[in-house]
Amino acid sequence: MSDHQQQRTSSPPSLSGDALPPLEQHARQYETVRNAHETELIEDYVELIGDLLRHRGEARAADIASRMAVSQATVSKMIRRLNDLGLVTSKPYRSLFLTEEGQKMAETSRARHNVVLHFLRALGVNDSTARIDAEGMEHHVSDETLAIMQRFTEQQNS
């Protein structure tokens, strides 16, 4: 038998997790990621506004633009969207404020971020990388995974 024929007839090595999951589970995986992407940017803005209010006493569009490395026009569009969603209140040339719903979202997002950040640090990831990675991961981990990350971190610190 030639090498080519042997490659076609031999099955690939069986590695855990490499097989396609059942159809419904696979669809749920992609749906979960799509939903996370939908809310990711909104949560990032609300979390940053909350952080600016807490640490600086005000959240200005110019500060948001510089910290997110985007234009003020981009921030203005997002502020309108956040306002329409009932997450912030704003007045021209004034600081932004979170509504009660916005405050809840900011707190939840910050808490998720902190769990992921502390978990990555507990694994030995350096602070700079952990901060960058946590910024994206916080939106994509389930509550179950988050709870396990938190337990792991607490065990490492005790």
N, C-alpha and C positions, 0 to 999 in steps of 0.2 A: 504494500500500500504506500502511495506517495505521501510526502509530508503534507501536501495540500489536502488530500483526501482524509488523512488522519485528523487534521485540524477541524474539518467539517463534521466528522462523525463523533469526535470526542466532545463531551459536554464541558462547558466552562467551569472553572473551579467554583465550588459552592461557598460563597462568603455570606455571612449573616447580613441581612438588610439589602442585599443586591437584587433580590427578586422584586418584580412589580407587586405592589400591594393589591389587595382586592379593589375592584372598581370604585365602590362607594368610599372606601378609605382614601384612595388616591384622589378622588374628586374633592373630598373634604380637606385634604392637605393643601391643594391649590386654592380652594375657596378661602381657607384660613389666611393664607399669605396675601391674597388679593384684599381681603378685609383689613388686614394689618396695614398694608400699603395705603389704603384709603384714609385711614385715620392717623397715620404716622406723622405727617407734616403738621397737621392740626395740633396733635399732642405736643410735638416739639416746640411749636410757637407758644402754646399755652404754658408749658413747663418753663420756658425761658422767661416769659412775662412774669410768672410767679416768682422765679428766682431773682429777677431784677427788682421786683417790688420788695422782696424780703431783704435783699442785700444792699440795695441802693435807695430804696424808698420810692422809686419811680421807674416806670418802664416806658421809655420813649422809642418811637419808631427808628430813629437814627441809631440808638444803641442796639436794637434788635438787628437792624441791617448789618452793622459792623460785626456783631457777634456771630451772625449766621452767614456772613460773607455773601450777601445778596444786595440787590439795589433797594433803595427806598421805595421805588415804584412797586417792586415785588412785595415788600412788607405792607405797603398801603393796600394792595389787592387782598392780601391775606387778612389784614385787619378788618376790611369790609366783610370778608367771608366769616371771620370769627364773630363779628358783630351780628351778622345775619343768623348765625347759629346760636346766638344768645350766650356766648362764652366770654365776651369782653364788652366793655363800654368805653367809648372814646369821644373826645372833643377835639376839634382841630387845634393843633399846636399845643396840646396838653398831653399829659401822661395817660397811659392806658390803665384800665382797671379790670380785674377779673370779676365776673358775676359769680354768684354762689355756685352755679354749675361749672363755670370755668375754674373756680378755685378747687372744686372736687376733682376735676380732671387733672389739674396741675399737681395736686397732692398724690393722686394715684400714679401718675406718670413718673413723678420724682421718686416715689417709693419703689416702683418697679426698676427704675434706673439704678437706684442705690443697691438693690439686691443683686442685680447683674454685675455691677461694678465691684462690689465686695467679693462676689463669687470669683470673678476673674482674678482679682488680686490674691485671693486665697489659693488659687491654682498656680500662682507664681508669675502671672502676666505682669509686665512692668506697668507702672501707673499710666504713662502716656498712651500706650496701646490699649490698656484696659478701658480708659476713658473713651477712646475712639470706638472700640468694639461695643461697649455698653450702649452707646448712643443709638446704634441700629438694632441691637439684639433685644432691647427692652420691649420693643413693639411686637416681636415675633415669638416670644416664649409663652407657653400656656401657663395658667395659674398653677397647674400641677408641677410643671418644671420649675417654675419660680419658687414654689414652696420647698422643693428638694434642694434647689440652689441655696436657699436661705438656711435650711437645716445643715447642709454641708458646711457652709461658712461659719455658722454658730459652733459646730463641732470642732472646726479647725481653730477657732479662737478660744475654746475653753480648755 
